[in-house]
């Protein structure tokens, strides 16, 4: 058995401490900035500020890549390295494919950029599926889920805590199906998403949270221009303080509101990189070093893609650079000088599209660029000089670069995560994102024509208009439906989008809702005489920007007679007004008229408010009924007693309107891209769990193999050292060397790929021979230091006992039994040590030791416990005596002063009596202030150091651990005594 290192220290009391460190159960939350090319992770944990997580290469961002090769899964830089040799096994730039059908133009562009992937359509959902091999298919959600899980593992390794809650960033132009697909991927990864957050809002929050003091009631408008790997986003936001009411208190906090948005889904650094790649491929083909076309080789394309990315970065800082690739195709190298002008010439068309998102953002915000206070650039592609030059020309002033272009979104999102999560309290900073794709409700209505015939007309009503802020709840009321019906939730007016973007976004129908149970509900309540008030649909656009229909309900009103007390006096006007306001319930309900009236929707921050008002009314009725019952009982008592008193009031029946709600059934069918079914989710989770289990088994196998290999090398090396030769016999060394030689050959031959259990068994067999020798060496090397520590302990303890015996009576804190017990323990320990040392010297070093470190540690522990017992007893006894002395002194002084005060009072009374007898007038006494008459309560005396004390020992903070119950009974511990914090005690 391997023995851990032990540090032996000398002192008055030697403590052997065993530290048990447990994992923290504190709450830790993270954010994941999931981009097309890079993944950035930030965390916030108890005691840890908001910070970016470092990956295993100690870098602050990780490539969003995943690869499979020979049953091994790799991420990040390792995945890109695998992708150079096996491009089809490496998956990256997956964000653009999320929630897309196979016929989407973005998918077609992806297949054109990376022709070596085998992409198929999901037979049930029509979405993108990668065929990895004949037996394995991966959906985009499954691949992204594995990357999200890897991000979680990085955060857990960084904080050494378990993490589940997170905020994930998505592009603001993500529609409903794309957002739902990201939430599905997060669920497959085992993450609890507190919120999806748009990247532009996260950047704006990061900028504002460090500038809280600069934000006031005056709006401050900033334009953020973010050009990333695959898209470009221009966002206009406004910063100002707003007043909000929370739990009855009004607070003023800063708020960032998205006012305008413009974007280009395909304009980014990757498109520029692709053009550089194709340019390098064209130049290589023109050289004709090989008859093969470089564009037809997946491996060559992967090498060109990597070089194009490096070249793009270099040309942002240098005017020209030498591009070179070794063994590009058919073992032929490639070298080419490329300058910045050539690169800009390749991207001329792209540079012409740089200003368009800015114009779109200004139009959507109904603003002119002169109303913008700052223009801040974000994103890696904005480092390209030509991009900055164009933006400089549009803005006309210095561009703002005072924000981290790579990490701003991740840091803003983790602040949002801390605000939404449990266990953290951050300064409030409200975020209001904007709806990019307006949403409307379409339903059919039957109308009568002039000729008496009926026809069907489609009515469209806006639910969330373009630019509406969310999160937000709305209620739409259908007034004319008395039977089961259905309606559609669709995207609204998208005239602000180009035809190309309409195809890319696939912004068509969202869902179909079938409402059932309407007919039976109306029949039931009409029979009861209720009046229908419409059918309410409760919609909610949450923090993630995902629309949900939470409930459908039919609302009715009916009149009931309620018995009430008739008041003696006429109610005042103010009383009537207050009662009327109570009956109204405080919230006005606007309806969506099916007859084609103006569309009216209402914000409903409390969906159950009507129910609450009804509950209040019913409570009032109950109170009135109780009052009525009490009065009746009182009247009966009066009659029995013979009194004939007039009743205080009369009873009357009054009509009262009550609201009745009945929840309806609804069936929602998604028309854009169907969500994964429960069976599909279960199958995907099992697939990912199988991959994780195989990966864990591989890691365990590699660790076991590495441990065995290292142990073999360690044993072979140490057997030639003098200490190990002395601690072993010739036969033992020969047996160990033979086994090491056998295992060394086996591990590189037939044992190269065995299960972890096989390697562990071989390790156990070898350690059974080698560990006893290793243990003896360890004992021999550390024994002198341990023996010296025990000897010093006994010497100091003996000195302590001798001083205790000769201490003066007032410092005698210990009984003779206690002193004798301590003395006997020292003598017994000394004898034990001498016997063991004699036995150890009589045997060879290759034999098992007689004097072991564990035994020495036990003797040290016994002495330590006895010393600490005596130390604690002396401390408590001394403090108790000092306290008793102080209390006695204070009591005596108080009695003396009280006696003197009584004597003076008697003298004064005698003087007054004498004067009264003589007929003289008595003059009032003048009060005299005498500081000596005040009773002073002295503080508890502090223990002072005394150099003349027979012996002085240090106070130990450890509690008495003596196992002898008799010592515990001798000491009376009081709470006041525990408060003594003196560093020394005198005896």
N, C-alpha and C positions, 0 to 999 in steps of 0.2 A: 504494500500500500504506500502511495506517495504521500509524504509528510510536507505540509506547507512550511514556509519560512517562519521562524520564531525570533523575535527580538527580545533579548533579556536586558532589563534595565535595573540599576541599583538605586535604592532609596530607602527611606524609613519604612514605607509600606509599598511592597511590590504587588501590583495588580495585574492579574491575568485576565484580559478582557476579550470576550468573544462578541464581535460586532455582527449583528444581523441586519442587513440592509434590504428592505422590501421595495418593490416598485411602487412608485407614486400612483395614487388613484385620482390625482387631480384631473380637471377637465382640460383637454387640449383640443383646439379647433384649427383647421387649416383651410387654405384657399388654393385652388388650382386654376392657374391661367392657362387654359388649354388652347394653344394656337395651332395653326396649320403646320408650322415647322418646329416650334419650340414649346416646351412645357416648363413653366415656372411654378414653384410651390412655396407658399409662405405659411408660417405657423404662429400661433400665439398660445402660450402655456403659462400656468402659474409660475411666477418668478422669471419668465422668459419674455422679453419684449417681442413685438412683432418683427419677424425677421425672415429672410429668404433661406430656404433649405438648401444645403449643399449636397450634391450627389456624391457618389463614391470616388469620382475624379476631382472632388472639391471644387466643382464649378457650380455657378449659380443658376444655370439653365441647362436643360437636358433636351436633346433632339427627340421629337415625337416620332420615334421609330420603333418597330417591333419586328423581330425576325425569328424564324425557326430553322434549325439545321441539326440533323441527326438526333432528333429528340431533345434538343437543347433550345431553350427560349432565351433570347437576349433582348435588352432594351438599350436605348440611347446610342452612345458612341459605339458600343459593341455591336449593336444591330446594324449600324451604318457600315461598319467594317465587314460584317457578313454580307451585307447587300452589295458590296463591290464585287465579290466573287460569285454570289448567287442572288442576283437582283430580284428574281421572282419570289424569293423567300423572305424578302424584306418589305414591310408595309409601312408607308408613311404618307403624309399629306391627306389624312383620312377625314379631317373635319369637313372638307368640302363635299364629301359623299354622304354625310349623315342626313337621314330622312329623305333621300332622293330616290326616285324611281329609275329604273334602268334606262329609260328613254329621255331622261333629263339632259339638256345641253351641257351641264357641268360634268356629268358622267362621261359624255362623249369627249369632252375636252381632256378629262383625266386619262381616258383610254388612248387618246392621241399622244399625250405627253409620255405615258409609260406603257408602251405597246406590249411589254413582256408579261403583263398580268393576264390571268385567265379569269375574266369577270363574267358572271352569270346573273340571271334574274331569280329572285326568290319566287318559287312556284306559287306561294300563297299571298305574299305581300307585294311582289313586284319590285322589291328594293334590291340594292347591290349586294352580291355575294361573291367572295373570292374563293375560287377552287384552288386549295393548296396542293392536294394530290388526289389520287383516285378515290380515297376514302374520307377526305377531310374537306369541309366547307367552313368558311368563316364569314359571318355577317359583319357589317361595319360596326354595329353596336357591340359585338363580342370583342372585336379588336380594340376598340376604344376603351371598353371596360377593363381590359388587361392593362392598358396604359394608365388608366385612373388608379387601378390597384397598385401598380408600381409606384405611382406618385404617393399614394398612401404609405407604402412601405418605406419610401425615402423619408417621409415626415416622421414616421414612428422611429426609424433609426436615429434621426436627428434629435428627437426629444426624449427617446427612451420611454415613451408612453403610448398607450393605445389611443387610436384616433378613429373616429367614425363620422363626426359631423363636419360638413364642409360647405363652402360656397364655390361654385364653378362659373367661370366666365364664358360667355358665348358672344358671337358677333351680334350687334343690335338688329341686324337685318334678318336674323333667324325667325322664320315663321312658326306657326303653331306645331306643325309636324316635326320640324327640326328640333325644337325645344323639348318636345315629348321624347324624341329619340335620344337626346342627351340624358334625360332623366332615366330612361330605360337602361342606358349604358352604366350610369352611376349605380342603379339598383343591382345590376349584374356584378358590379365591383364590390358590393357590400357597403356602399357609402350612404349616409343619410344626408341628403341635399337640403340645407337650410334655405337656399335660394339659388336660382340661376341669376347671374348679374351680367348685364351687357358690358363689354369691355370699355366702351366710352364712358359709361357711368362710373365704372371702377376707377378709371384714370382721373375723372373729375373729382371723385371723392378723395383720392389720394392727394391731389393737389390742394383741396380745400381743408383737409383735416389738419394740416400743419400751418394753416393760415387763418385759424378761427378768429383771432383778434382783429384781422383786417376786414372781416365781413360785418356789415351793418345793415340797416333797413334799406339802404339804397342799393338797387340791383347793380351787380357788376358782371358784365357779359364777357365771356371768354370763348374763343373758337379753338378747339383741339383738332389738329389734323394728324390722323394716325394712318400711316402706310406700313402695313405689315408684309408678311410673306405672300399672302394670296389675295388680299383685299385692301381697299382704302376707304376710310371713314372720316367725314368731316362733321363735327358736332358743335353746336352752339349751346352753351349752358349759361345759366344765370345763378349767381351766388347772392343771397341776402338772408337776413334773419327773419324768422316767422314766429308767431306766438301760437302755441298749442296748449290744449288743456288735457292734463293727464291726472286722473284720480282726484279731480276737483282743484288741482293746482295749475296755474297758468305759467308756462315756461317759455322762454325765448331762446331759440336755438338756431344755428345756421341751417340753410337748406340749399341744395343744388338741384336745379330743375332743368331738364333737357327741353330746350325751346325749338331747336331745328336740327335736322339730320339729312346728310347726303352721303351716298356711298357708291362705290364701284366694286362689284363682287369679284371681278377677275383682274383688277389692276393691283399689282404688288411686286415684291422682290422676286418671287418665283418665276413670273412671266419674263422678267429681264434675264434671270438666270437661264431659262430655257432658250432664249434667243442667243445667249452667249454659247450655250452648249451646241446648238445647231450650227452656229458660225464656226466653231472649232471643228466640228465634224465635217463641214463643207471644205474647210482648208485642208484637213487631213486627206480627204478623198481626192482633192486636186493634186496633191503631191504624188499620188499613185505609187506608194511604197508597197502596196499589196493589191491584188485584184479584187479582194472582198470589200464590200461596202460597210463602213463603220456603223452606219445607222441600222444595219440589220443584225448587229451583235449586241445582245442585252448587256453583257459584261462591259463592252466598250462604251456603251451609252451611260452606264452607271459611273464609269471612270470619268467620262466627259462631264457628267452632271456635277460630280464632286469638284472637279477642277474649275468649272464655270462658277460655282459658288465661291470658291476661294478667290478667283480672279475678280469677281464683282466687288468683293470687300477690299481687295488691294487697290483697285482702280478708284475707289472712293477717296483714298488718301494719296495716291501716286498718279502721275500723268501717264505712265506706261509701265508694262511689266512683261516678263518672259514667262509664258505659259509652257509647261513641260509635263509630259505624262510618259512614264516608262512602260513599255510593253503594252501599248494601247490596243493593238490588233496584230495578230500573227507575229508576236514578239517584236514588233516594230515600235520604236520610240517616236514621240511627237514633241516638237518644240516650235513655238510661234510667239513673236513679239506682238503684243496688243496694246494699243494706246487708248486713252479715255475718249478721244474723238470718235474712234471706231465703235466703241461701246455705245456712246450716245447716239451715233448714227443708226445702230441696230434698234434703238428704243425710241426713235423719233415719234412714232405713232402713239406709243404709250405716254410719252411726255405731254402730248397734246390733250390727254384725258385727265391730267393732274388737277386742273382748275374746276372741272365739272362738279365734283362733290361739294366744293365750297359754294358754288352758285346754287346748287340744290338745297343746301342747308340754309342759306340766306332766304331763299324763296319760302321754304317751309316755315321759317321763323318770322316771316313778314318783316324782315329787317334789311337795312343797308349795311355795308361793311364799315361805314363810319360809326355805327353804333357799337362796334366791337371794341372792347377795351384792351384785350390782349390776344395774341395769335401764338399758340404753343404747339410745337411739333412733337409727335410721339411715334414710336415704331422704328424698327431697324432700317427700313428702306429710306427713311427721311435723311439718313446720313449721306446719301448720294448727292454730290455737289449740284448736279443739274436740277434735282428735285427742289433743293433749297433755293436755288436761283429763281425758279419759277414761282415758288411761294413768296419769296421776297418781293418779286414784281407785283404780285397780286395784293399783298399786304401793304407794301410801300414803306414799311418800317422794319426795325430789327425783329427777327423772329425770336420767340421765347424758347429757350432750351434749358430752363431751370427745373426740369423734371427728368427722372430716370426713364429713358425711352423703353427699356426692356422690362423693368420691374414695377412700373407704376400701377398697372392693372392688378397684378398679384397682391400688392400691398394695400390697394384700395379695397379689394375683395376680402382680404383677411380682417380688415377693420369692420367691414360689414358683417362678417361671420362672428366676430366677437360681440357685436351689438345684438345679433339675432340669437346667438347661442346662450346656453346656460353656464353660469359660473363666472361671468365677466361683467363688469360694469364700465362702460365707456361713455365718454361725453357724446351726447346725442348730436347726430348730424343727419338730417333727413335727406333722402334721395328720392327724387321723382323722375322715373324714366318715362319715355314717350312711346306711344303706340306707332309703329311704323306701317303696319298693314291694318287699315280700318276694318272693323267687323260689323256686319249687319245681320238682321234676322229677316228671312223671307217666308211668307206664308200665303196660302190661297184664300180668297174670299169670294163668296157667291154674291153677285149683284143682279138687280133686276134691270132689264133693258126697257126702252120706251114702249116696245111692242108687247110687254108683259112676260117675255121669256127671261130666263136666267142664264148667266154666263159666269165663268170663273176668271178671276183676275188675281194676278200675283202682286202682293203688297210688300214693299221693302221698307224696313225701318232700321235706322242707324242705331247701333248699340255702343260701340267704341269708335269714335271718329279719329282720323289721322291727327297725331299730336296730343291726344288725350294722355294724361299722366296716369300711371298705375304704380302701386296696387290700388284697386278700386272695385267696389261692389255696385251692381245695378240691378233694379227690379223692373221687368217689363210685364205689363198687364194686358191680357187679351180679354176684351169686354164682351164680344159677341159670340163666343164659342160656348155652346151648350152640349156638345157631343164630343166624342173622341176626335182628336185632330193631330196634325203633324206640322212641323215647320223645319226650315233649313237655317243653319248658321253658316254664313258665307263671308268671304272677304268683300269689302265695300268698294268704294270708288278708288281705283288705282291709276287714275289718269296721270299722276305725277311720275309714274314709272315708265321707262322705255319699253319697247316691245321685246327687246332682248332680255331685260330684267324680268318681265312678266313670264317669259318662258323659263328662265332660270329659277325663279321663286316658286313657280307652279302654284300661284295664288288663286285657287278656284274654290270649290266647295270645301267646307271644313267638316261638317257633320249633319246628320239628319236625326231629328228628335221626334219620336212617336209618343204622344201623351194619351194614356188610357185611364179609364175609371171616371171620366168626366160625366158620361151619360148617367151612370148609376148615382153619382154624387148629386147631380142636379135633381134627379127624380126624388131622391131621399129627402133633400132639404126643401124642395118645393111643396111636398106633402106636409111638411111642418110649418109652412107659411113663411119660409125664409126668402129674402130678396137677394139674388145673386149680385155680387160685386166684382166679378171677373175672375180670371185665372192668372195667377202670378208666376212668372219664371224668374228665379233668383240666379243671376250670373255673377261670377267672381273672376276677375283677372288678378292673380296673386303676384307675389314678389318676383316670381320666375317669369312673368309675362305669359303664363299659360292660362287660357280661358277654360272655365269649368262651369257647368250648369249644376248647381248644388241641389235645387229642389224645385218641384212644381206643386202648386197648391191651389185649390178652389176656395174662394172667400165668399161668405154669405153674411147677411145681417138679418136679425129677426127681433121683433118687439116682444118683450115680456113684461108682465105686471109685477111690480115689486111693492110690498107693503112697507110704508115709511111712516115715521112720526110726523104729525102735522105741527109745524113750529108755532110757538105762542105769538111771536112777533114777525112782522114782515122782514124778510131778508134784505140786507142792504144791497146796493148796486154792486159794491166791490165783492161781496160774498157770492152773488150770482155769477159775476164774471169769473171768479176763481173756480167755482164748480163747473162752469161751462168749459173752461180750459182743461180741467181734469178729465172731463168726459171726452174731449177731443184727442187726448193722448199725446199731443206735442208734435206729431209728425204728419205732414200732409202727403197723401198718396196721389201721385200723378199716374195717369193710365195711358196705355197704348190703345187708342180707339181703333177697332177693326173696321169702322166705317170710313176710314181714310182721313181722319182728322190729323192735325199736326202731331208729329211724333213726339212723345213725351216719355222720357225715362228718368228715373230718380236714383240718386246715390243713396244707398241703404247701408249705412255703416253698422246698424244693428238690425239684423234680419228678424229677430224675435221681438221687436219693440211692441208690435201690436199685441202679441201674446202677453207681454209684461203689463201693458195697460189693462187688458182684460183681467189679469190676475189681481191688479190693484182694485178694480171695481168689485170683484167678487169678495175680496177681503173686507171692503167697506160694507157690503151687504151682510156679511157674517157678523160684523160688529153691531150693525143696526138690529139684526135678529136677536143678538144677545141682550141688547138694551131692552128690546120689546119684552123678552121673557122675564127679565128682572122686574120690570114695571108691573107685569101681571101678578107675579108672586107677591109684590108689595101690596097691591090692591086687595088681594085675597086676605092677607094678614090684617089689613085695616078693617075689613068687613067683620072678621072674626072677633076683633077686639072691640067692636061696637062703635068705632069711629066712622064718621061719614064725611070723608074729605073728597073734594072735587079732583078729578083726574087732571094731571098736569097737561096732557095733550091728547089729541084724538088720532086714530089710525086712519090712513087712506091709501089707496092703491094708485100707483103712478106707472105709466108705461116707460120702459127703458130699452134702448137699443144695445144689443150685444153682438159681437163679431164671432163668427164660427169659421174655423179653417179646417180643411180636410186635405191631407197630402195625397197627391195623385201619383200614379205609376208613370215612369218614363223609360224609354229605350233609346239609347244613343248609339248611332252607327257612324264611325269616322269614314268620311268619303275621300279624304286626301290620301293618306297612307295608313292602312290599318295598324293598330298597335299589336305588339306580339301577344298572342294568346297565352293563357296560363300553361298550356302544354309546351308551347315554344319557349316560354321563359324557363320552365323547369328543365327542358332539354339543354338550353344554353348554359344554365347554371351548372348542370352536371358536367357538361363538356369542359367548362372552365375549371371546375373543381378537380376533374381528372388530370388536367394539365398541371394544376398546382400540386396535386399529390405526387405526380411523376417527377416534378421539379424538386419537391422536398426529398423524395427518395434519392434522387440523383445527388443532391447536395449532401445528404447523409452518407451516401456511399463514397463520395469523393473525400469527405472529411475523415471517414473511418480508414480509407486507404492511405491518406496522407499521414494520419496519426501512426499507423503501423509502419509506414516507410521511415518516418522520422525517428520512431522508437528503435528500429533496427540500426540505423546509423548512429544513434546516440549510444546504444549498448556496445557496439563494436568499437567506438572511439574510447569510451570510458574504461573498458577492460584493460587498456594499456597504460592507464594512469596508476601511479604508485599507491594512492589511497585505495583504489579498487582492488589492486593486486594483493595488498595486505589484508583487505576485508573479505577475501575469497580464497578458496582452495584451487589447486590446479584442475581437479576434476570438474569443479563448478564452471570455471572459465572455459574449459574445452567444450562442455555441453552447451553453454550459451553461444559460443562462436559457431558451433555446428548448426544450431537452430537458426541463427541469424543468416548464415550462408544459404541454408535451404529456403528460408522465407524470402530472401532477396532474389533468388532465381525464380521462385514461384510467383512472386508479385508482378514480375515483368513477363511472365509466360502465361500459364493457364489461369493464373489469378488476376489477370489484368482487368477483368470486368466481372467482378463477383458482387453479390449482395453485401450490404453493410454488415449484416450479422456474421458473415464468414470472416470479414476482416477483424471484427471485434473478437471473435473466438481465437484467431491466431494471435492477436494482441494479448489476450488473456493468458495463453499458453506461454508466450515469451516472458511476460511480466511476472509469471509465477516463479521463474528461475532467476530473473534479474533483480526484481524488487527487494528481496531480502538483503542482497549485497548493497544495493543502493541505500537501503534503510540503515544498515550498519555504518556505512561511510558517513551518513548524515549524523548519526548518533555520536560517532567518534569526533567529528569536527566541531559539534556544538556543545559537547559535554563540558569542557573546561569552563566556558563562559557561564553555563547554567550552574555548575558547582560553585563558582565564585559568587554568583548572585545569591545563592542559598546561604553561603557562609557569611556574606555581608548582612544578609537579613537576620541571621541568628545573632551576630555581634551587636547590631543595633537594638535588637529586641532584648538582649541581655542587659545592655546599658539602660534601656528603658525600665526594666524590672528593678535594677539596683537603685535607680533614682526614686522609684515609687516607694521602695522600702524605707528610705531615709527622709521622706518628705515630712514637713512639719504637720502638726495635728490639723490645722485649718485647711491644709491641702491634701488630706488623706481622703481620697475619693473611692478607693478600692478596698474590698475585704481581703482578709488573709487567704481565703480560699481562692479568690480570683488571682492573686499574685502567685500563689503556689501552683495553680493550674498552668499559668503562663510559663513559669520557670520549669515545670516538669515537661511541658511540650518542647521547650528549647533543648533540654537535656536529651530527651528521647530522639529528637531530630538529629542532634549531633552524633549520637551513638549509631543511629541508622545510617547516616552518611559515611561514618568511618567503616562500618561493616561492609557496605556496598562497594566502597572504594577498594577495600582489601580484596573482595571477591573479583572485582573487575580487573585488577592488576594481575591476578593469578591465572587468567585465561587468555587465550590467543585472540587477536583482533578478528580472525575469521569466524569466531564463535559468536552466538547471539549475546549481546551485552547484558550484564547483570544490573548495571546502574543506567536506567533509561531516563530519557528526558521527561516523559510523561509522569514518572514517579517523582522526579524532582519538582515538577510543576505542582503536583498535589501537595507536597510538603510546603512549598511556598504559599499555596493557597490557604493551608491550615494556619500558618503563622500570620498571614495577612488578616484572616477573619478575627483572630484573637486580638490583634493590635487594634483593629478598627472598633471592636466592641469596647475596649478600654478607652479609646479616644472619645467615642461618642458618649460614654457614660460620664467621663470627666467634664466634657463640655456641658452636658445637660445639668449635672449636679452643680457646677460652678455658677451657671446662669440662674438656677433656682435659688441658691443661697444669696446671690447678689440681689435678686428681686425681693426676697423676704427681708433682707436687711434694709433695702431702700424703702419698702412699705412700712416697716417698723419705725424707721427714722421719721418719715413723713407723718405718721400717725402721732408720734410723740410730740412733734413740733406743733401739729394742729391742736392737740389737747392743751399744750402750754399756752398758745396764743388765745385759745378760747377762754382759758382760766383768767388770763390777764384782762381780757375784754370784759368779763363778768365783774371783776373787782372794780374796774373803772366805772362801770354802770352803777354799782352799789354806792360808790362815793358820790356820784352825781345826784342820785335820788336822795341821799341823806342831806346834801346841801340844800336841795330844793325844799325839803320838808322843814328844815330849820328856818329858812327865810319866810315860809308861809306862816309859821307860828309867830314870828315876830311882827307880822303885819306888813312886812315890806313887799315891794313889788318884785316879781321874778322876771329877770331879763332872759330873753331867748338865748339858748346856747348856740354858739357858732360851731358848725361842723368842722372838725379838724381832720385833715387828710394825713394819715401816717402810713408810709409805705411798709413800716414794720408790722402793721396790723393785718396786712394781706396774707392770706394763706397760699403759699406757693406750692404747687404740685410738681415735684421734681420728676424729670424724665428717668427712665430706667437706666441705671449706670451702665456704661459701656465697659467691656473687658479691656484692660490695658495690658500692654506687654511689660514684663518685669525681667530685667536681665539677671536679677539675683534668684530667680525661681530655681528650685532644685532641678527641674527638667522642663523643657518646652517642646511641645510636638505640634505639628501642623494639623489643622482641621481638615477632615475628609468630607467631601460632599456625598459620598456613597452612604446608603442606609446600612444599619447593623444587619449583617447576614449570618450572625452566630446561630448555630443549630441547637444550642442549649437553652431550653425554655426557662431555666432558673434565672438566667441573666435578664431575660425580657421582663420577668416579674419584679426585678430589683429596681427598674427604672420607670419613673412616672413621667411620661412625656406630655407636656402641655403645649397648646397652640402658640402661647406667647414665647415659649422657649424655642420653638422652631423658627421664630423670626430672627433669632440671633445670627448675624452675618459676620461675626468677628473672624479674622484670619488666624488668630492664635488664642490659645487658652493657657492661663497660668496655673500651676499647681504649687 
